Amino acid sequence: MEKIKIVERRGAKKIMSVFFKFLMTDTLNSFILLLKKNRRLPFDDKKYFGINLGSSTTSPQGWIGISGGITILFLNMPAFLLRMVYPLSSRSKKTSFKDFYKKVRSSRILHHNLFYGIPYKNGVVSNVFTSHFFEHLSYNTALFMAIESYRVLKSGGMIHIVVPSLESDVNKLKQATKDYDNGDSSAARYLLTEPYVDLTDPFSHHRFMYDFDDMKTLLEKAGFKNITQVERYKGAMPNIEPLENRPGLIVEATKAL
């Protein structure tokens, strides 16, 4: 008989791993981020195209990524130290350490908790990019992030947002319902269940989903103008190809001159 693995069971090794992760991510890292919350930095628009909100551990050259993950603290440290903390990163489940290390060495990532705002001065950033980040925020937090983006952008600066399409997901639900009615429950089960994890972070689930009208209203509340939906790689923002590595609803808007 095949041995059944009970993922909810915790042995001594697993308990220590969970405790260490909690200590590092929810305690030490949170305190370090708290100390940095009031930073307001200058921006070098001769060196960088813009900032990449919620970038995680990698960002293309020419863009400054911003992320609050504890792994960011170790990116510029020797490889052996980075290898020790890499298993704490969600990337470790998808990418080998070798490929990860190669990418992070070519990235500029700022360690900052965006819940405290964007750490740049008023009107200094040329462009703001974010991909598959806003849907992990509550609506009010997303509005705050849009207002912060407007604050740090120069006059005429642009924001480019990619989020999962609510319309696309609704269509998946409709198809899953049809399949269920025809006796196939696999798609419905996939869409309606979540895998077990020991610890979750604020970005582990989708908090608010958008169609174009929702995103347009959000950006208008923040002060943006010329709000348009664009196709992947077809937006007006410069150097967008290396950033736009996931599909979805794509919206651009500008800060009025």
Backbone bond lengths (Angstrom), bond angles and torsions (degrees), N, CA, C in turn:
res aa  C-N    CA-C-N  psi(-1)  N-CA   C-N-CA  omega(-1)  CA-C   N-CA-C  phi
1 M - - - 1.474 - - 1.524 109.70 -
2 E 1.304 116.07 135.37 1.461 120.87 -178.67 1.523 111.04 -65.30
3 K 1.334 115.87 135.49 1.457 120.99 179.71 1.529 109.74 -70.86
4 I 1.317 116.23 131.73 1.462 121.54 -179.08 1.527 109.40 -92.55
5 K 1.313 115.52 128.94 1.466 120.58 177.61 1.523 109.30 -94.86
6 I 1.320 117.22 121.01 1.465 122.60 178.86 1.521 107.82 -99.11
7 V 1.313 116.52 103.69 1.466 119.93 -172.10 1.522 112.47 -68.91
8 E 1.330 117.15 -22.36 1.467 119.55 -178.59 1.526 112.59 -77.71
9 R 1.337 118.18 -13.97 1.456 120.64 179.54 1.529 110.10 -73.05
10 R 1.319 115.97 138.83 1.461 120.78 179.38 1.524 110.76 -125.29
11 G 1.310 116.49 114.70 1.449 121.38 171.52 1.516 110.19 -84.04
12 A 1.322 117.27 -178.46 1.464 121.80 -177.20 1.532 111.56 -60.37
13 K 1.329 116.50 -42.09 1.461 120.85 -179.56 1.523 111.28 -63.55
14 K 1.336 115.96 -42.48 1.460 120.08 -179.84 1.522 110.84 -67.67
15 I 1.336 117.24 -39.83 1.456 121.11 179.07 1.527 110.31 -61.24
16 M 1.328 116.65 -43.32 1.469 120.30 179.07 1.522 110.88 -65.16
17 S 1.325 116.89 -38.05 1.460 120.66 179.22 1.527 110.93 -64.54
18 V 1.336 116.41 -44.44 1.459 120.87 179.24 1.524 110.44 -64.48
19 F 1.332 116.51 -42.10 1.462 120.79 179.52 1.531 110.95 -63.09
20 F 1.333 116.89 -43.71 1.464 121.11 -179.94 1.526 110.81 -63.24
21 K 1.327 115.29 -41.73 1.469 119.34 -179.98 1.523 110.36 -65.31
22 F 1.326 116.67 -42.35 1.464 120.34 177.52 1.527 110.79 -62.66
23 L 1.322 116.27 -44.60 1.458 121.14 -179.15 1.524 111.50 -60.72
24 M 1.336 116.31 -41.89 1.459 120.89 -176.05 1.527 112.13 -78.49
25 T 1.326 117.15 -45.99 1.465 119.65 -171.89 1.521 112.87 -87.11
26 D 1.323 117.68 -46.93 1.455 120.54 -174.28 1.524 113.26 -88.36
27 T 1.320 117.82 -13.79 1.458 119.94 -177.70 1.531 111.03 -115.05
28 L 1.324 116.84 -70.17 1.465 120.31 -176.50 1.528 111.58 -61.75
29 N 1.321 116.59 -50.21 1.466 119.86 -178.17 1.521 111.71 -62.96
30 S 1.339 116.75 -40.97 1.467 120.40 179.83 1.518 111.49 -62.98
31 F 1.318 116.76 -37.34 1.461 120.38 179.18 1.524 111.27 -69.19
32 I 1.334 116.55 -41.59 1.472 120.36 177.91 1.524 110.40 -62.00
33 L 1.329 116.54 -42.76 1.461 120.96 178.53 1.528 111.53 -64.30
34 L 1.311 116.95 -36.08 1.461 121.21 178.31 1.523 110.75 -61.84
35 L 1.331 117.11 -38.85 1.458 121.44 -179.77 1.532 112.11 -65.83
36 K 1.330 116.72 -23.24 1.465 121.68 -176.92 1.522 113.45 -98.06
37 K 1.319 118.18 2.88 1.462 120.73 -165.80 1.520 114.67 -64.12
38 N 1.318 118.91 -25.63 1.474 121.07 -175.01 1.525 113.61 -97.98
39 R 1.318 117.69 12.31 1.470 119.59 -179.74 1.523 111.85 -64.31
40 R 1.321 116.01 140.00 1.461 122.31 172.84 1.522 106.63 -136.65
41 L 1.314 116.91 101.22 1.455 123.56 -170.62 1.525 112.23 -96.37
42 P 1.332 116.81 156.76 1.474 120.07 169.59 1.522 108.99 -77.42
43 F 1.327 116.56 169.93 1.464 120.68 -179.60 1.521 108.92 -133.59
44 D 1.323 116.38 131.42 1.466 121.94 -179.55 1.529 109.35 -94.78
45 D 1.331 116.99 95.41 1.468 120.07 -177.59 1.517 112.92 -78.01
46 K 1.325 117.92 -5.24 1.467 120.57 174.22 1.526 110.98 -83.98
47 K 1.323 116.37 -19.92 1.461 121.95 -177.35 1.526 112.61 -105.40
48 Y 1.347 116.50 -29.18 1.459 120.34 -174.00 1.528 111.86 -127.86
49 F 1.333 115.75 144.14 1.464 121.43 175.50 1.524 111.07 -72.61
50 G 1.328 116.50 -36.14 1.451 119.86 -177.12 1.510 111.58 172.86
51 I 1.341 115.97 -161.89 1.456 122.03 -178.83 1.525 110.21 -115.51
52 N 1.319 115.26 152.59 1.456 123.49 -175.99 1.536 107.75 -120.43
53 L 1.333 116.94 99.85 1.461 121.63 -175.42 1.522 111.40 -75.22
54 G 1.342 115.94 133.63 1.462 120.27 179.22 1.512 112.36 67.31
55 S 1.323 116.02 40.59 1.466 121.83 -172.37 1.520 113.84 -74.53
56 S 1.317 118.45 -15.18 1.457 122.79 -169.69 1.536 108.00 64.18
57 T 1.325 117.90 -140.07 1.459 120.08 -168.40 1.521 115.19 -93.46
58 T 1.327 118.39 -4.61 1.465 119.53 179.91 1.520 110.30 -135.95
59 S 1.329 114.79 149.75 1.456 121.43 176.08 1.521 107.58 -152.57
60 P 1.337 118.49 141.31 1.471 120.52 -177.68 1.525 112.04 -61.73
61 Q 1.304 115.66 155.79 1.468 120.73 175.62 1.516 109.44 -59.07
62 G 1.329 115.29 140.53 1.448 120.87 -179.00 1.515 112.91 94.28
63 W 1.334 117.19 -4.92 1.458 122.17 179.17 1.523 109.98 -129.40
64 I 1.329 116.89 136.66 1.460 121.12 176.49 1.524 108.24 -94.26
65 G 1.322 116.15 116.11 1.449 120.67 176.41 1.521 110.66 -80.85
66 I 1.316 116.53 152.38 1.468 121.65 176.41 1.521 107.88 -131.01
67 S 1.338 116.07 124.50 1.457 121.02 -179.17 1.519 109.45 -153.58
68 G 1.324 116.79 150.02 1.452 121.21 -179.23 1.510 114.15 -102.78
69 G 1.319 118.46 7.78 1.461 121.17 -179.24 1.516 112.29 -65.53
70 I 1.325 116.80 145.82 1.464 120.18 -177.39 1.524 112.18 -65.08
71 T 1.335 117.42 -26.80 1.458 120.07 179.90 1.523 111.39 -60.53
72 I 1.333 117.52 -27.70 1.464 121.63 -179.68 1.528 110.94 -58.76
73 L 1.330 116.67 -33.34 1.469 120.60 -179.81 1.516 112.21 -62.32
74 F 1.327 116.95 -24.55 1.453 121.29 -173.11 1.530 113.81 -103.48
75 L 1.323 116.98 0.38 1.461 119.08 -172.09 1.522 113.78 -61.28
76 N 1.318 117.44 -33.82 1.467 120.51 -178.07 1.515 113.04 -97.21
77 M 1.329 116.67 9.34 1.456 120.77 178.85 1.527 110.15 -89.21
78 P 1.336 117.79 167.60 1.472 120.45 178.61 1.516 112.02 -55.72
79 A 1.326 115.14 152.83 1.467 120.93 -174.03 1.521 112.51 -57.55
80 F 1.339 118.31 -36.25 1.462 119.31 -175.99 1.525 111.65 -67.37
81 L 1.336 117.38 -31.82 1.465 119.58 176.49 1.528 111.12 -73.63
82 L 1.322 114.74 -40.41 1.457 118.71 178.55 1.526 110.88 -63.97
83 R 1.324 116.47 -37.44 1.464 120.55 178.65 1.532 111.20 -62.22
84 M 1.338 117.24 -31.98 1.463 121.81 -178.73 1.535 111.69 -68.39
85 V 1.328 116.95 -37.18 1.470 119.68 -177.16 1.520 112.82 -95.17
86 Y 1.331 116.84 -10.94 1.467 119.54 -177.49 1.528 113.45 -56.41
87 P 1.328 119.57 -37.97 1.473 118.69 178.52 1.524 113.94 -59.65
88 L 1.343 118.47 -19.91 1.458 121.15 177.98 1.528 112.03 -75.50
89 S 1.325 115.99 -17.86 1.457 120.95 -178.03 1.516 110.45 -83.61
90 S 1.345 115.88 143.82 1.465 119.90 175.90 1.527 111.28 -64.33
91 R 1.341 116.45 -22.85 1.465 120.08 179.54 1.532 111.95 -64.18
92 S 1.347 116.90 -25.82 1.458 120.37 -176.16 1.521 112.21 -62.49
93 K 1.333 117.58 -22.16 1.457 121.49 179.53 1.524 111.93 -82.45
94 K 1.342 117.09 -12.01 1.460 120.74 -174.14 1.523 113.36 -120.26
95 T 1.334 117.07 -25.68 1.461 121.08 -171.16 1.517 110.61 -131.84
96 S 1.316 116.56 139.51 1.464 119.81 175.89 1.514 109.74 -67.53
97 F 1.327 116.92 154.48 1.460 120.46 -179.80 1.534 110.73 -61.35
98 K 1.316 117.40 -36.86 1.463 121.46 -179.29 1.529 111.17 -60.12
99 D 1.332 116.13 -48.47 1.465 119.75 179.48 1.531 111.22 -67.43
100 F 1.336 115.55 -39.86 1.461 120.65 177.81 1.527 110.86 -59.99
101 Y 1.313 117.21 -47.03 1.468 122.06 -176.99 1.528 111.12 -63.07
102 K 1.317 116.17 -39.47 1.468 120.80 178.58 1.521 111.03 -61.93
103 K 1.346 116.49 -41.47 1.464 120.68 -179.18 1.524 112.05 -69.65
104 V 1.337 116.61 -44.90 1.465 118.34 -174.54 1.521 111.80 -68.46
105 R 1.329 117.09 -27.63 1.455 118.98 179.48 1.528 112.46 -70.38
106 S 1.323 116.91 -17.23 1.470 120.24 178.06 1.528 111.40 -103.38
107 S 1.342 117.45 6.87 1.463 121.61 -176.01 1.522 111.42 -108.81
108 R 1.334 115.02 152.30 1.469 121.74 170.14 1.521 106.96 -114.88
109 I 1.342 116.01 110.18 1.466 121.32 -177.32 1.523 108.82 -121.09
110 L 1.316 116.04 131.20 1.461 122.28 177.95 1.527 108.77 -97.69
111 H 1.327 116.24 127.33 1.465 121.63 179.75 1.523 108.61 -83.27
112 H 1.338 115.69 108.50 1.464 119.73 -176.19 1.515 109.89 -159.60
113 N 1.322 117.06 143.94 1.459 122.90 175.51 1.520 108.75 -89.92
114 L 1.332 116.84 109.33 1.461 121.56 -176.10 1.524 112.65 -68.32
115 F 1.330 118.56 -13.92 1.462 120.13 174.63 1.536 110.78 -63.26
116 Y 1.344 117.24 -19.89 1.464 121.21 176.23 1.526 111.93 -90.55
117 G 1.323 117.25 -2.34 1.460 121.20 -178.20 1.511 111.09 112.42
118 I 1.330 115.61 176.71 1.468 121.64 179.71 1.525 108.32 -90.59
119 P 1.330 118.70 127.74 1.468 121.54 -170.02 1.535 115.43 -80.93
120 Y 1.329 116.88 45.39 1.467 120.56 176.99 1.518 110.17 -128.09
121 K 1.313 114.46 157.38 1.461 121.36 -179.63 1.525 110.35 -69.43
122 N 1.299 116.43 166.48 1.464 121.93 179.86 1.523 110.93 -65.31
123 G 1.335 116.31 133.13 1.460 121.61 169.47 1.513 116.51 64.33
124 V 1.338 118.24 36.08 1.468 119.41 -177.00 1.527 113.53 -118.46
125 V 1.320 118.72 -17.04 1.474 122.45 -174.19 1.523 110.46 -91.75
126 S 1.317 116.36 136.05 1.464 121.09 -177.57 1.524 112.63 -76.27
127 N 1.330 117.10 -44.16 1.460 122.18 -176.87 1.527 110.59 -145.84
128 V 1.315 115.69 147.84 1.471 122.02 174.72 1.521 108.27 -120.81
129 F 1.327 115.79 124.44 1.464 122.02 176.98 1.528 108.67 -118.20
130 T 1.314 116.89 143.99 1.460 120.14 171.42 1.521 108.95 -153.22
131 S 1.317 116.27 138.32 1.458 121.17 -177.62 1.523 110.36 -132.35
132 H 1.332 115.91 125.47 1.461 123.10 176.57 1.527 111.13 51.12
133 F 1.325 113.67 48.89 1.466 122.36 178.72 1.524 111.10 -124.80
134 F 1.320 117.71 -46.02 1.465 121.14 -175.42 1.532 112.58 -61.01
135 E 1.331 117.65 -32.65 1.468 119.27 -178.41 1.532 112.60 -69.44
136 H 1.326 116.50 -14.85 1.468 120.85 177.18 1.525 111.96 -88.43
137 L 1.320 116.99 0.26 1.464 122.31 179.93 1.523 110.13 -105.80
138 S 1.333 116.55 148.67 1.456 119.05 170.02 1.527 108.02 -63.99
139 Y 1.327 117.55 162.06 1.465 120.10 -176.33 1.529 111.67 -58.60
140 N 1.327 117.44 -45.32 1.469 119.99 -178.81 1.522 111.73 -63.97
141 T 1.337 117.06 -37.90 1.460 120.13 178.30 1.525 110.36 -68.10
142 A 1.331 117.17 -38.69 1.465 120.66 176.49 1.524 110.75 -62.96
143 L 1.331 116.92 -39.78 1.462 120.50 177.32 1.527 110.31 -63.91
144 F 1.321 116.52 -42.68 1.465 121.10 175.79 1.531 110.66 -58.55
145 M 1.329 117.28 -42.02 1.456 121.22 -179.54 1.525 110.94 -66.94
146 A 1.331 117.00 -36.73 1.466 120.44 177.14 1.528 110.59 -67.18
147 I 1.333 117.01 -40.79 1.470 121.40 177.64 1.520 110.43 -64.40
148 E 1.322 116.59 -40.71 1.465 121.10 177.44 1.535 110.67 -64.17
149 S 1.327 116.54 -40.14 1.466 120.45 177.95 1.525 110.18 -61.62
150 Y 1.316 116.03 -43.13 1.464 120.74 178.10 1.529 110.11 -61.69
151 R 1.324 117.08 -40.87 1.474 121.54 -178.39 1.523 111.92 -62.07
152 V 1.333 117.28 -45.06 1.473 119.51 -173.78 1.515 112.55 -81.84
153 L 1.341 118.22 -18.24 1.463 120.42 -178.65 1.525 111.96 -71.93
154 K 1.324 114.87 146.47 1.463 120.70 169.60 1.527 109.32 -70.13
155 S 1.308 116.86 160.62 1.463 120.66 171.72 1.523 108.51 -59.50
156 G 1.324 116.55 129.97 1.455 120.80 -176.43 1.510 113.69 86.00
157 G 1.344 117.45 -3.79 1.454 121.51 178.35 1.514 111.92 -70.70
158 M 1.317 116.45 161.61 1.459 121.34 -172.02 1.517 111.85 -123.38
159 I 1.332 115.51 145.73 1.457 122.18 168.92 1.521 108.50 -112.58
160 H 1.314 116.06 139.85 1.465 122.82 -178.89 1.522 106.53 -130.18
161 I 1.329 116.85 114.15 1.456 122.33 -173.72 1.522 110.53 -117.56
162 V 1.331 115.59 131.86 1.464 121.52 172.97 1.531 107.78 -117.69
163 V 1.319 117.06 126.70 1.464 122.34 175.46 1.529 108.51 -137.08
164 P 1.326 117.93 158.90 1.463 118.44 172.68 1.526 110.15 -59.96
165 S 1.302 116.33 143.36 1.462 121.16 -178.03 1.527 110.68 -81.28
166 L 1.323 116.68 121.44 1.464 120.79 175.32 1.521 110.12 -59.35
167 E 1.325 116.89 -42.15 1.468 120.72 179.91 1.519 110.69 -59.61
168 S 1.329 116.86 -43.38 1.462 120.73 -179.87 1.522 111.26 -64.06
169 D 1.337 116.76 -42.10 1.464 120.16 -179.54 1.526 111.61 -68.88
170 V 1.336 116.50 -36.09 1.469 119.48 176.42 1.525 109.93 -63.18
171 N 1.328 117.05 -39.78 1.465 120.07 177.75 1.530 111.56 -63.78
172 K 1.342 116.30 -36.02 1.468 119.91 175.91 1.525 110.89 -64.08
173 L 1.343 115.59 -40.26 1.462 120.02 177.93 1.531 111.22 -63.94
174 K 1.337 115.94 -41.37 1.463 120.12 178.85 1.527 110.66 -61.91
175 Q 1.341 116.47 -43.39 1.460 119.95 -179.92 1.523 110.56 -67.97
176 A 1.353 116.35 -38.50 1.469 119.81 178.48 1.520 110.82 -63.78
177 T 1.336 116.96 -37.00 1.463 121.16 177.79 1.527 110.86 -65.10
178 K 1.339 115.87 -41.90 1.474 119.45 177.13 1.528 110.75 -62.15
179 D 1.352 115.88 -44.44 1.462 120.05 179.34 1.525 110.71 -61.78
180 Y 1.320 116.17 -40.79 1.467 120.87 179.49 1.527 110.92 -61.90
181 D 1.320 115.39 -44.46 1.464 119.70 179.31 1.531 111.64 -63.75
182 N 1.339 115.64 -24.31 1.466 120.43 179.00 1.526 112.42 -94.92
183 G 1.340 116.25 8.65 1.464 119.86 173.91 1.511 116.05 99.92
184 D 1.319 118.64 -0.39 1.473 121.33 179.47 1.529 108.69 -108.11
185 S 1.319 116.71 108.54 1.468 121.17 -175.88 1.518 113.77 -96.29
186 S 1.341 118.56 -0.01 1.469 121.09 -171.41 1.525 112.74 -63.04
187 A 1.326 117.95 -44.61 1.469 120.14 -178.14 1.519 110.99 -66.96
188 A 1.338 117.06 -42.62 1.467 120.56 178.84 1.521 110.40 -63.28
189 R 1.319 116.76 -42.42 1.470 120.54 179.72 1.532 110.51 -62.89
190 Y 1.316 116.77 -41.62 1.473 120.66 179.28 1.526 111.26 -61.92
191 L 1.333 116.83 -43.05 1.456 121.31 -176.58 1.529 113.00 -73.96
192 L 1.315 117.57 -24.14 1.464 120.69 -171.00 1.528 113.90 -107.02
193 T 1.324 118.39 2.56 1.462 120.31 179.70 1.520 110.63 -124.38
194 E 1.329 115.84 157.44 1.459 123.09 178.30 1.524 109.36 -124.16
195 P 1.327 118.45 142.34 1.471 119.80 177.13 1.525 111.25 -69.75
196 Y 1.316 116.70 155.38 1.468 121.13 178.84 1.522 109.81 -76.22
197 V 1.333 116.64 134.59 1.462 122.43 173.57 1.520 108.26 -134.58
198 D 1.339 116.26 150.85 1.463 120.49 -178.10 1.521 112.39 -72.61
199 L 1.326 116.23 -45.33 1.459 121.33 178.93 1.514 108.30 -131.09
200 T 1.310 117.10 141.81 1.458 121.30 176.28 1.517 109.62 -115.97
201 D 1.322 116.43 153.32 1.457 120.57 176.94 1.532 108.78 -112.34
202 P 1.339 118.09 173.24 1.469 119.77 -176.94 1.526 114.26 -60.83
203 F 1.336 116.80 -16.25 1.459 120.13 -175.58 1.533 112.24 -107.00
204 S 1.319 116.93 18.26 1.462 120.47 -175.16 1.527 113.19 -79.43
205 H 1.339 118.03 -15.37 1.458 121.08 -178.97 1.533 110.17 -136.89
206 H 1.311 115.85 162.13 1.457 120.76 173.34 1.527 108.84 -79.87
207 R 1.337 116.27 127.00 1.467 121.18 -177.02 1.524 112.82 -99.01
208 F 1.347 117.14 -29.32 1.464 120.76 179.04 1.521 107.91 -155.49
209 M 1.328 115.71 128.94 1.459 121.00 -178.75 1.527 110.03 -105.22
210 Y 1.338 116.20 151.01 1.468 121.70 -171.51 1.514 112.75 -125.44
211 D 1.335 114.64 141.94 1.451 120.54 157.56 1.539 105.98 -105.98
212 F 1.331 117.48 -179.50 1.462 118.63 -174.23 1.522 112.48 -62.21
213 D 1.317 117.95 -40.48 1.468 120.72 -179.05 1.530 111.26 -62.71
214 D 1.343 116.61 -39.23 1.467 120.26 177.78 1.531 110.63 -61.67
215 M 1.339 115.62 -47.51 1.465 119.40 -177.72 1.523 111.31 -68.09
216 K 1.324 117.05 -37.32 1.465 120.97 178.08 1.531 110.14 -61.39
217 T 1.319 117.10 -44.36 1.471 121.29 178.98 1.517 111.05 -62.61
218 L 1.328 116.55 -43.27 1.468 121.15 178.83 1.524 111.19 -59.03
219 L 1.323 116.50 -47.50 1.465 120.83 -177.17 1.523 111.72 -69.85
220 E 1.316 116.89 -34.41 1.465 120.05 176.34 1.527 110.44 -64.16
221 K 1.320 117.44 -40.36 1.468 121.19 177.58 1.523 110.97 -61.21
222 A 1.324 116.98 -32.13 1.461 121.35 180.00 1.527 112.55 -80.27
223 G 1.341 116.98 -12.14 1.459 120.78 178.05 1.509 115.75 109.71
224 F 1.329 118.56 -1.75 1.460 121.50 -175.54 1.528 112.33 -73.70
225 K 1.339 114.67 153.67 1.463 123.10 178.20 1.527 109.36 -124.30
226 N 1.326 115.51 173.12 1.471 121.92 175.68 1.532 111.30 52.17
227 I 1.311 115.56 51.42 1.467 120.99 -175.62 1.528 108.97 -86.11
228 T 1.324 116.05 120.23 1.460 120.56 -175.68 1.525 110.56 -136.44
229 Q 1.339 114.71 151.99 1.459 120.71 172.20 1.520 108.03 -93.64
230 V 1.337 117.02 134.75 1.462 121.00 -177.37 1.523 109.73 -127.87
231 E 1.330 115.42 162.12 1.457 121.02 176.49 1.523 109.58 -84.33
232 R 1.309 115.18 159.20 1.463 120.60 179.38 1.527 110.90 -58.17
233 Y 1.323 115.60 132.81 1.466 124.87 -178.03 1.522 114.21 67.81
234 K 1.343 117.97 5.10 1.463 120.80 -175.45 1.522 112.98 -108.32
235 G 1.317 118.13 5.50 1.451 120.14 -178.02 1.513 112.83 -74.44
236 A 1.327 115.26 172.53 1.464 121.36 -178.30 1.521 112.83 -86.53
237 M 1.323 118.57 -11.22 1.454 121.01 -178.02 1.529 110.20 -68.78
238 P 1.331 117.88 137.63 1.469 120.75 -177.68 1.527 112.02 -72.25
239 N 1.343 115.45 151.96 1.463 122.80 173.24 1.535 112.00 53.89
240 I 1.333 116.83 43.01 1.463 121.09 -173.05 1.529 112.43 -84.56
241 E 1.321 118.46 -24.32 1.468 120.75 -172.67 1.525 114.08 -58.32
242 P 1.349 119.38 -45.15 1.476 117.85 -178.90 1.524 113.58 -66.70
243 L 1.334 117.14 -21.99 1.457 121.46 -177.31 1.522 112.84 -86.43
244 E 1.306 117.41 -38.29 1.458 122.26 -168.35 1.531 110.40 -85.10
245 N 1.339 114.79 69.00 1.455 119.67 -174.71 1.528 114.04 -95.02
246 R 1.352 117.07 5.44 1.466 120.54 177.15 1.521 109.01 -136.66
247 P 1.325 117.82 140.39 1.465 120.53 179.31 1.524 111.37 -78.26
248 G 1.321 115.76 174.78 1.457 121.03 176.93 1.509 111.20 152.02
249 L 1.318 115.79 -164.14 1.460 122.20 171.49 1.525 107.52 -77.44
250 I 1.335 116.92 124.39 1.465 121.43 -175.96 1.511 109.44 -119.90
251 V 1.327 115.92 124.53 1.461 122.14 -175.10 1.523 109.79 -130.53
252 E 1.324 115.07 136.21 1.469 121.41 174.66 1.520 109.82 -119.38
253 A 1.326 115.47 149.83 1.469 121.26 177.11 1.520 108.23 -154.80
254 T 1.331 116.38 160.31 1.458 120.47 -177.26 1.530 111.14 -124.80
255 K 1.325 113.57 156.42 1.465 121.15 171.71 1.516 106.89 -90.80
256 A 1.296 117.30 123.85 1.447 121.79 -173.47 1.526 111.69 -59.11
257 L 1.339 115.25 146.46 1.463 121.11 177.37 1.531 110.22 -67.90
